[in-house]
Structure formats: C-alpha cells, structure tokens
Amino acid sequence: TYSTSYLHVLVVSGNYTAAYLDSRAMNFFKDYVTELVAMSDEEFETSRSSLVKTTRNKPNTLASEAFGIWTEITQHTYSFNISEAMAQTLQSVTKAEIQEMLQEAVLSSARRRVSLWYIGGGKPVPTSPEHNQIDPPQVVLPITALEVWKAAQPSL
C-alpha cells in the first residue's frame, strides 16, 4: 500500500471539453508508464536527482515563504519541513515502485477515482462518453448559482 492520499491533476481549457481533457490526462499516465519502462537507470537517476534538488529549493522571497507557512497552518497539516521530508522520500524511491504505483493507484480498473468537471459558459453537460473518455460521469450536479455553491463549501 501507499501513503499517498490522492493524486491531484488540474487541467483548464476554454477550447476543449472536460471529457476530452479527462481522457488526455489518463492517456498521459498510460504513456508515462511506457516511457518509464523504457527509461535507462542513468536517465531515471538524473531525473530523480533534479527533482530532489528542486524540492529542496528554498523560497525566493519572504512572501513565498510566508505563503508556505500559512498554507500549512490553514490546512491544519503543520508540516513545516515537508520539502525536506519529500526530498528524502524521493531519494529512496525506485523506478519499479513508481511503475507499480501508477499501475495500481492510477491506471487499475480497481482504483477509486473522483473527477470533478466545472463546465461554464452555458455549455451543455456531457451525458455520454466522448473522445474515448475512460470514465463517463456517473453523477452530474449542476451548479446554477456559483456564489451559493461556493458559500456552501467548507472553508479551510
């Protein structure tokens, strides 16, 4: 099992439907697994080292550092050293572990998945699969009054 609670993918477009973007995101993960399998160990190590270095980068401004601290406080996580913990985890993760996680947690038909589609501009809500969509929506909740909906959401 993995300690990952969720994988969050945010894609925004004014030109493509939510169904199309959803299918492209899932295709990206499928293609990435193929790339990962073909990737040499040296290339994987270079990518991993670069990601560890980026994760350990300190905030460039006082404002960005304050934002990070306040994010931890408002989300009640209080993980002020999260970047270092992530870097240490990244140093030990293997290519095989990433492949396994993607197969089981993202691409497996047994996975649990929530896909939220915000459709604006008076466009119709899709009711049938389109663009080879993998998981058509099972529940459609129209939001007719955005301000009312926002007010009903729990605050962080």
N, C-alpha and C positions, 0 to 999 in steps of 0.2 A: 504494500500500500504506500501511498504518497502523502506527504503532509500538505500538499497543495490543496487549498480550499476551493480555488476556482482559477480559471483562465479567462481573462477579460480581453475581448477583442472589440475595438471600437472602430467602425468604418462609417464615414459620412459621404454622401454624394447627392448632388442635385440632378444628376443625369441618369442614374441607374436605379432600378427598383431595389427594395430591401431584399427580396428573394434572390435577385441576381448577386448582390453583394454578399449575402449569406453563403450562397453556393461557391463564390470565388474564395471566400475565407476558408471554407472546408477544403477546397481544391488546393489552396496554398499549403495547408498542413499535409495533405497527401503527397504533394510534390516535394515538400521539405524532407519528409521521411526518406523518399527515394534519393534525394541529394545527400542526406546524412549517411545513408548506407554506402554510397559511392565515395564519400569524403575520406581522404587519407588521414591517418592518425596525426601526421605532422600538421595538416591543414586544420584539423579539429583542435589541436593544441594551440595553434596560433590564434584561432577564433576565440577559444576559451580564455586565453591569457589576455587578449584585448578586452574582452567583456569584464574580466576581473579588474583590470586596470580602470576601465570606465566606471565600474561600480564603486571603486574606491575614490573617485574624484571628489574633492571637497567642493562645497558650494562656492560659486564665484563672487557672490555678493552677500552682504548681510541680510538683504531682503529674502533671497532664496533660502538662506539658512534658517531664517525665522519662519518662512513658509513651511519648510520641512518639519520644524519643531511643532508648530501649531497644527499641522496635519496629524501628527502623532497624538497630540492632545485631544483634538476634536473627534478623532476616530476612536479614542479610548484604547489605543494599542500600546502607547508609551514605549515603543521600541526605538529608542533614540540612537541605537547603534546598529540599526537594521542593515545599513550599507555594508558594514564590515561582516556581519553575520552572513549576508548574501554572498559576499566575495569568498568567504571561507567555504561555503557550500558549493559555489561554482568551481572552486579549485579541486574539489574531490569528485565531482560528477563525471561519469564516463559517457562515452558516445552510446554505448549499449543501453545505459539507463535512460537516456533521453529518447532513444528509439522506442524502448518499451513503454515509457510514459506516454508518448504521443500515440502509440498504437492502442493502449488500454484506456487512457483517460480522454483522448480526443477523437480518435477515429473508430473505436469499437462501437458496434451497434448496441452494446450493453451499457454504454456510458449514460450519465444523466446530463441533460443539456437544457439550458434556457436561452432562447433567442428573442431579444426584445427589438421590435421594429417600430420606429417612430416615423410615421408617414404623414407628411404635411402637404400644404398647398392644395388641399381639396382633391388629392389623388385617390383613386379607389383602393380599397384594401384587397390584396390578392386572396382569392379563395381556392385556388387550385395551383398545383406545382407549375412553376415556370422556370426557364433557363436551367433545366436539370437540377433543380433545387433538391437538396438531400432530405431535409425535414420540413415539410409544409407546416404552417401554423395549425395547432390544434385548438387554440383558444384565441379569439380576437376580441380585444376590449377597446372599443372606440373611445377616444378622449375628445369629447366635444368642447369642453371648456377647460383649456390648458391651465388657467390660473386656479381653478377649483381643484383640478387634479394635483397640481404642484402643492397646494396648501394641505392636501390630504396625505402627502408623503411624510414619512418620519424624518425628522431632522437629525443631522449628525452631531 
